[in-house]
Amino acid sequence: MIVRGSKMIDKFETIKKGTPLRVNNGIGECNAYAMESIKQGRGFKNTLLIDIKASEIGFYDEIGSIYVKDIVRVKEEA
């Protein structure tokens, strides 16, 4: 698990390509999909490539990197 502020993100270790996420990187909270695995060698990455669906809050949908600390939660797959 990763500690974000004072709370821990559940299922952090299970993030892989296609995992639905809820993120907030300063523009507002919206949905995103991981484009790569969070695992790197023996540890975890500090940044993660995602496909962010910012059109939910009035911005453009983009693919880019965010800091792992900006992940609000890992959503259940449908």
Rosetta blueprint (number, residue, H / E / L):
1 M L
2 I E
3 V E
4 R E
5 G L
6 S L
7 K E
8 M E
9 I E
10 D L
11 K L
12 F H
13 E H
14 T H
15 I L
16 K L
17 K L
18 G L
19 T L
20 P E
21 L E
22 R E
23 V E
24 N E
25 N L
26 G L
27 I L
28 G L
29 E E
30 C E
31 N E
32 A E
33 Y E
34 A E
35 M L
36 E L
37 S L
38 I L
39 K E
40 Q E
41 G L
42 R L
43 G E
44 F E
45 K L
46 N L
47 T E
48 L E
49 L E
50 I E
51 D E
52 I E
53 K L
54 A H
55 S H
56 E H
57 I H
58 G L
59 F L
60 Y L
61 D L
62 E E
63 I E
64 G E
65 S E
66 I E
67 Y E
68 V H
69 K H
70 D H
71 I E
72 V E
73 R E
74 V E
75 K L
76 E L
77 E L
78 A L
